[in-house]
Amino acid sequence: MKNNLKISISVLVCLFFLSGCGRLALQESYNATQTVANGLSATQTLFNPNLPLAATITPPTSAPQAVPDAASQDTPEPVAAATALIPPSPTPSIAGATLPEPWSKIQQRMISYGQVQKDYLSPEYRQSLSQEIEAQGAAKQLLSLELHGNNYDMYDSQYSLTPEIFYSQVEYLLRDGYHFATIHEVEGFVYGWFPLPVKTIILTTDISSQTVGSLASIASTFSKLEEQYGVKPHMIVYPWTGDMLERPGVACEGDSCWKALRDARDSGFFTFGAHSQTHPDFSTVGFEQLETDWLTSRQALLNNLGLNVYSLAWPFEVCSTDTQAMLDMGFTIGWGGVTKPIAQNFTAWQDPAPLCLPRMFPPAISGVSMRPAGQTWQQMLEAVAP
C-alpha cells in the first residue's frame, strides 16, 4: 500500500512539472541513436494520384496550428548524424579539410544526409557568410516561403506563380544581398548553433508529379542568376514520394519523376526532405499510419536519391502533435503553414516548434501575397527584420 502511494505521488509530481519531464524525455530521445525500420518494405501504400494540386495546402483562413509556448520548453541540441534506414553510399568529404565550428557540424550533417555539397563548405562561401553576418548582424527570425514549383495557379490566382515572375523575385533577392539557406543551415539556425545574416531567405517547395518538371526550370533560373551575381541561390524540395510512381497515361512515365528529382539533386541548387508517402491529414491518423507513411517516404528517397532526409513538409500544412514519434524516426525539422500569429509567422532562432515551422507565400502574379494578405515583396521582407 505504501509503495503504491509513493508511486502515485511520484506520478503526480511529474505531471505537476510536466514541462520539465517533457523536456528531459525529448532531450534523451533526440540525443539517442535511433535504429528505424531496417528492411522496411518497399510496398507502396494506397494514394490518390489525381489529387488536385490545391489539396497540398490549406487556405490561410484556416485556424492557426497551436504552437508550444517558448518559455515552456528547452530546445534540444541537434545530433550531428542521424541513423540511416539503409546506409547511403559513402560521400567523400573535403580532402584534408579541418573545418571550424559550426561548419564541421554542417559537414557532418551533409555526410549523414548522403551528399556533401562542397560549394557550401568552401573558404569563399564561409568567408562571404561571415562578412554578411558582421555587416548585417545575426538574424533572430527568417522569412520562409512555400512554393509549389515555379508555375501554378490556385485560389483564383491569389496563390500563383510563373517562371518569369519567379525569376524576377529571385533576382530581386540577389540584388538586395540575400543569402539562400540550405536545410542543413536551417537546422543549425533553428536549434541555435548556426547563425545566419539578417538578410537570409528560406525557399521551400512541395512537389507532386504535376510540378516535378518545374525543378529543371528553377535550376536553370538559379544557374543564370548565379553566373550574373556570383551568389548561389538555393531551394529545399519536399517530394510527395507516393506520387512519384509511374501511372501509365497519367504521370511519371517510366522513371521520369524520380529522374527529374535526381537531376535536381545533381544540380547543386537543392537540398531535400519528405512530403509523405500518401499525403493524408496527419491530425486524423493514428501512430501506426503516421510511422508507416513517413518511414516509407524516407525509404523511397533513400532508395531513389541516395539521401537520408531528416526534414519534412506536412501535407495540408497540418502538423502532427506526436513530436516524440517524429524525433524517433529521425526527423528534426518540419514545415507547416500558419503556425504562429500571422505578424510573427517566421522561423525563429531556437524556434520553440522545430517540427511545426511557419511558411508564407511569395507574392502572386498580382504582385501581392495571399499570406500575408496584400503584402508586396518589399513589405514582406521589411516585416521580418527586427
FIPASE-868176 format. One line per field, with one value per residue (C-alpha): residue number from 1; residue in three letters; x, z, y. Coordinates in pm, whole numbers, plus 50000, padded with zeros to 5 digits. Layout:
BEGIN
num = (NUM	...)
residuo = (ALA	...)
u = (X	...)
w = (Z	...)
v = (Y	...)
//
This chain:
BEGIN
num = (1	2	3	4	5	6	7	8	9	10	11	12	13	14	15	16	17	18	19	20	21	22	23	24	25	26	27	28	29	30	31	32	33	34	35	36	37	38	39	40	41	42	43	44	45	46	47	48	49	50	51	52	53	54	55	56	57	58	59	60	61	62	63	64	65	66	67	68	69	70	71	72	73	74	75	76	77	78	79	80	81	82	83	84	85	86	87	88	89	90	91	92	93	94	95	96	97	98	99	100	101	102	103	104	105	106	107	108	109	110	111	112	113	114	115	116	117	118	119	120	121	122	123	124	125	126	127	128	129	130	131	132	133	134	135	136	137	138	139	140	141	142	143	144	145	146	147	148	149	150	151	152	153	154	155	156	157	158	159	160	161	162	163	164	165	166	167	168	169	170	171	172	173	174	175	176	177	178	179	180	181	182	183	184	185	186	187	188	189	190	191	192	193	194	195	196	197	198	199	200	201	202	203	204	205	206	207	208	209	210	211	212	213	214	215	216	217	218	219	220	221	222	223	224	225	226	227	228	229	230	231	232	233	234	235	236	237	238	239	240	241	242	243	244	245	246	247	248	249	250	251	252	253	254	255	256	257	258	259	260	261	262	263	264	265	266	267	268	269	270	271	272	273	274	275	276	277	278	279	280	281	282	283	284	285	286	287	288	289	290	291	292	293	294	295	296	297	298	299	300	301	302	303	304	305	306	307	308	309	310	311	312	313	314	315	316	317	318	319	320	321	322	323	324	325	326	327	328	329	330	331	332	333	334	335	336	337	338	339	340	341	342	343	344	345	346	347	348	349	350	351	352	353	354	355	356	357	358	359	360	361	362	363	364	365	366	367	368	369	370	371	372	373	374	375	376	377	378	379	380	381	382	383	384	385	386)
residuo = (MET	LYS	ASN	ASN	LEU	LYS	ILE	SER	ILE	SER	VAL	LEU	VAL	CYS	LEU	PHE	PHE	LEU	SER	GLY	CYS	GLY	ARG	LEU	ALA	LEU	GLN	GLU	SER	TYR	ASN	ALA	THR	GLN	THR	VAL	ALA	ASN	GLY	LEU	SER	ALA	THR	GLN	THR	LEU	PHE	ASN	PRO	ASN	LEU	PRO	LEU	ALA	ALA	THR	ILE	THR	PRO	PRO	THR	SER	ALA	PRO	GLN	ALA	VAL	PRO	ASP	ALA	ALA	SER	GLN	ASP	THR	PRO	GLU	PRO	VAL	ALA	ALA	ALA	THR	ALA	LEU	ILE	PRO	PRO	SER	PRO	THR	PRO	SER	ILE	ALA	GLY	ALA	THR	LEU	PRO	GLU	PRO	TRP	SER	LYS	ILE	GLN	GLN	ARG	MET	ILE	SER	TYR	GLY	GLN	VAL	GLN	LYS	ASP	TYR	LEU	SER	PRO	GLU	TYR	ARG	GLN	SER	LEU	SER	GLN	GLU	ILE	GLU	ALA	GLN	GLY	ALA	ALA	LYS	GLN	LEU	LEU	SER	LEU	GLU	LEU	HIS	GLY	ASN	ASN	TYR	ASP	MET	TYR	ASP	SER	GLN	TYR	SER	LEU	THR	PRO	GLU	ILE	PHE	TYR	SER	GLN	VAL	GLU	TYR	LEU	LEU	ARG	ASP	GLY	TYR	HIS	PHE	ALA	THR	ILE	HIS	GLU	VAL	GLU	GLY	PHE	VAL	TYR	GLY	TRP	PHE	PRO	LEU	PRO	VAL	LYS	THR	ILE	ILE	LEU	THR	THR	ASP	ILE	SER	SER	GLN	THR	VAL	GLY	SER	LEU	ALA	SER	ILE	ALA	SER	THR	PHE	SER	LYS	LEU	GLU	GLU	GLN	TYR	GLY	VAL	LYS	PRO	HIS	MET	ILE	VAL	TYR	PRO	TRP	THR	GLY	ASP	MET	LEU	GLU	ARG	PRO	GLY	VAL	ALA	CYS	GLU	GLY	ASP	SER	CYS	TRP	LYS	ALA	LEU	ARG	ASP	ALA	ARG	ASP	SER	GLY	PHE	PHE	THR	PHE	GLY	ALA	HIS	SER	GLN	THR	HIS	PRO	ASP	PHE	SER	THR	VAL	GLY	PHE	GLU	GLN	LEU	GLU	THR	ASP	TRP	LEU	THR	SER	ARG	GLN	ALA	LEU	LEU	ASN	ASN	LEU	GLY	LEU	ASN	VAL	TYR	SER	LEU	ALA	TRP	PRO	PHE	GLU	VAL	CYS	SER	THR	ASP	THR	GLN	ALA	MET	LEU	ASP	MET	GLY	PHE	THR	ILE	GLY	TRP	GLY	GLY	VAL	THR	LYS	PRO	ILE	ALA	GLN	ASN	PHE	THR	ALA	TRP	GLN	ASP	PRO	ALA	PRO	LEU	CYS	LEU	PRO	ARG	MET	PHE	PRO	PRO	ALA	ILE	SER	GLY	VAL	SER	MET	ARG	PRO	ALA	GLY	GLN	THR	TRP	GLN	GLN	MET	LEU	GLU	ALA	VAL	ALA	PRO)
u = (50000	50280	50466	50156	50115	50478	50430	50112	50284	50575	50338	50153	50479	50588	50253	50276	50615	50510	50715	51032	50958	50877	51199	51402	51232	51265	51634	51708	51522	51681	52032	51986	52090	51770	51752	51446	51276	51564	51438	51144	50905	50911	50540	50363	50052	49740	49710	49512	49739	49479	49451	49433	49746	49544	49488	49852	49796	49528	49382	49525	49177	49202	49273	49643	49817	49879	50241	50401	50496	50867	50900	50763	51036	51407	51542	51738	52077	52068	52280	52537	52428	52104	52097	52003	51734	51985	52334	52366	52656	52963	53022	53381	53438	53669	54016	54242	53988	53957	53657	53596	53275	52997	53099	53222	52866	52732	52982	52892	52524	52592	52773	52489	52240	52428	52555	52843	52791	53142	53034	52855	53170	53431	53652	53494	53142	53230	53407	53119	52863	53083	53118	52742	52676	52935	52782	52412	52406	52280	51916	51664	51395	51374	51111	51030	50841	50623	50608	50472	50734	50750	50434	50100	49766	49537	49271	49157	49519	49574	49840	50012	50348	50504	50866	50914	50782	50986	51299	51232	51170	51496	51681	51528	51666	52009	52029	51938	52215	52011	52156	51961	51971	52017	51828	52148	52187	51819	51853	52155	51971	51652	51846	52068	52415	52444	52392	52272	52275	51965	51917	51852	51563	51437	51280	51082	50872	50624	50648	50397	50408	50234	50517	50830	50918	50949	51269	51465	51330	51417	51770	51807	51695	51939	52226	52172	52145	52445	52652	52531	52550	52813	52581	52432	52053	51908	51574	51461	51250	50979	50858	50531	50701	50390	50305	50643	50529	50465	50097	50088	49883	49855	50201	50564	50617	50889	51125	51073	50965	51249	51491	51379	51450	51792	51877	51776	51989	52291	52248	52376	52096	51869	51851	51567	51316	50995	50635	50491	50402	50023	49954	49699	49589	49816	49596	49340	49561	49694	50054	50080	49983	50196	50503	50449	50385	50688	50928	50812	50863	51213	51300	51177	51401	51696	51636	51587	51804	52055	51957	51885	51647	51565	51321	50961	50674	50335	50057	49776	50016	49872	50145	50112	50135	50334	50673	50831	50739	50890	51214	51231	51207	51498	51306	51426	51273	50912	50719	50355	50183	50028	50177	50214	50019	50049	50253	50513	50482	50858	51123	51300	51644	51594	51239	51005	50840	51109	50873	50598	50774	50580	50571	50444	50356	50562	50376	50138	50106	49913	50228	50095	50090	49793	49987	50033	49736	49805	50175	50440	50794	50935	50670	50725	51100	51075	50828	51065	51356	51374)
w = (50000	50093	49772	49567	49749	49674	49306	49289	49448	49204	48907	49037	49091	48735	48599	48800	48647	48306	48103	48283	48241	47876	47818	47972	47762	47446	47508	47581	47272	47049	47159	47141	46830	46668	46471	46247	46015	45890	45593	45552	45295	44956	44916	44833	45025	44853	44747	44501	44210	44076	44392	44281	44345	44551	44804	44908	45101	45327	45282	45520	45659	45847	46219	46304	46434	46807	46893	47230	47444	47404	47776	47847	47679	47617	47266	47228	47065	46731	46683	46407	46235	46217	46166	45808	45729	45495	45497	45199	44960	45116	45001	45022	45243	45153	45142	45416	45537	45908	45938	46240	46440	46343	45988	46098	46217	45876	45710	45938	45870	45496	45532	45728	45480	45196	44987	45060	44863	44865	44736	45068	45266	45058	45218	44986	45091	45461	45440	45250	45508	45794	45633	45580	45947	46052	45827	45889	46229	46313	46229	46505	46263	45895	45624	45499	45172	45045	44671	44450	44179	43978	43768	43946	43983	44284	44487	44196	44125	44478	44517	44181	44011	43666	43574	43470	43797	43994	43806	43890	44258	44295	44112	44349	44645	44489	44407	44768	44902	45036	45143	45050	45334	45284	45501	45699	45776	45868	46115	46275	46295	46443	46705	46793	46672	46321	46297	45970	45846	45878	45502	45474	45288	45311	44990	45017	44758	44793	44480	44319	43984	43838	43941	43946	43594	43721	43908	43581	43513	43868	43831	43504	43673	43957	43719	43510	43815	43986	43678	43682	44057	44179	44452	44460	44515	44694	44748	44979	44792	44952	44710	44770	44723	44658	44368	44202	44096	43731	43626	43251	43079	43399	43522	43572	43253	43326	43584	43469	43803	44003	43724	43746	44119	44066	43810	44064	44330	44098	44001	44343	44393	44613	44939	45006	45264	45259	45188	45295	45100	45084	45161	45442	45702	45983	46251	46171	46165	46437	46527	46307	45990	46089	46134	45830	45599	45695	45712	45370	45233	45383	45242	44895	44898	45016	44754	44464	44554	44798	45056	45423	45479	45821	45734	45616	45495	45639	45387	45409	45637	45935	46184	46389	46763	46808	46828	47002	46719	46460	46655	46695	46316	46268	46170	46334	46111	45988	45798	45842	45729	45963	46281	46465	46472	46116	46219	46374	46128	46085	46152	46472	46621	46868	46742	47006	46750	46513	46378	46301	46142	45964	45594	45400	45028	44778	44601	44336	43973	44104	44283	44636	44860	44983	45305	45446	45259	45032	45104	44839	44830	44997	45272	45343	45367	45587	45820	45912	46006	46381)
v = (50000	50239	50154	50229	50559	50652	50567	50776	51073	51044	51041	51347	51534	51456	51570	51888	51957	51827	52070	51965	51596	51652	51839	51559	51291	51499	51564	51200	51084	51345	51261	50886	50694	50569	50245	50257	50015	49803	49613	49849	49707	49873	49801	50125	50221	50348	50710	50914	51013	51253	51463	51829	52028	52275	51996	52017	52340	52481	52830	53090	53141	52810	52820	52854	52544	52552	52623	52538	52835	52907	52953	52607	52403	52390	52349	52024	52039	51854	51546	51567	51248	51055	50678	50592	50339	50179	50332	50567	50537	50698	51053	51179	51481	51765	51617	51743	51998	52066	52292	52516	52505	52532	52437	52095	52026	52124	51892	51601	51662	51657	51325	51162	51308	51142	51434	51668	51990	52132	52473	52530	52449	52631	52901	53160	53066	53062	53397	53554	53439	53559	53902	53925	53848	54104	54371	54298	54132	53785	53711	53648	53529	53442	53456	53105	53076	52792	52729	52452	52464	52787	52758	52720	52898	52838	53016	53235	53329	53460	53190	53175	53196	53187	53108	53471	53613	53360	53470	53834	53754	53561	53838	54095	53899	53867	54237	54313	54088	53795	53462	53146	52891	52516	52266	52197	52567	52594	52308	52477	52809	52661	52465	52758	52658	52811	53189	53341	53701	53918	53908	53534	53373	53014	52883	52559	52380	52095	51880	51642	51465	51772	52007	51792	51908	52266	52181	52191	52540	52650	52511	52700	53022	52969	52890	53204	53426	53270	53346	53705	53781	53534	53401	53052	53052	52751	52578	52295	52037	51821	51548	51364	51028	50819	51047	50981	50631	50561	50559	50492	50759	50965	51069	50970	50769	50518	50664	51024	51174	51026	51117	51480	51470	51313	51581	51846	51679	51675	52042	52152	52405	52192	52001	51759	51641	51434	51537	51198	50885	50900	51268	51230	51479	51361	51512	51241	50929	50704	50628	50319	50504	50804	50589	50367	50662	50869	50575	50459	50810	50833	50492	50590	50898	50691	50423	50664	50964	50815	51078	51012	51303	51445	51725	51722	51936	51841	51768	52025	52217	52029	51935	51619	51674	51350	51519	51221	50983	51215	51251	50874	50839	51079	51395	51716	51985	52013	52282	52370	52691	52949	52806	53137	53462	53595	53900	53665	53378	53348	53084	53184	53132	52844	52811	52662	52431	52295	52029	52279	52576	52853	52939	53240	53260	53458	53739	53608	53717	54020	54140	54083	53777	53575	53510	53767	53908	54203	54247	54313	54170	54479	54478	54108	54146	54455	54285	54002	54231	54301)
//
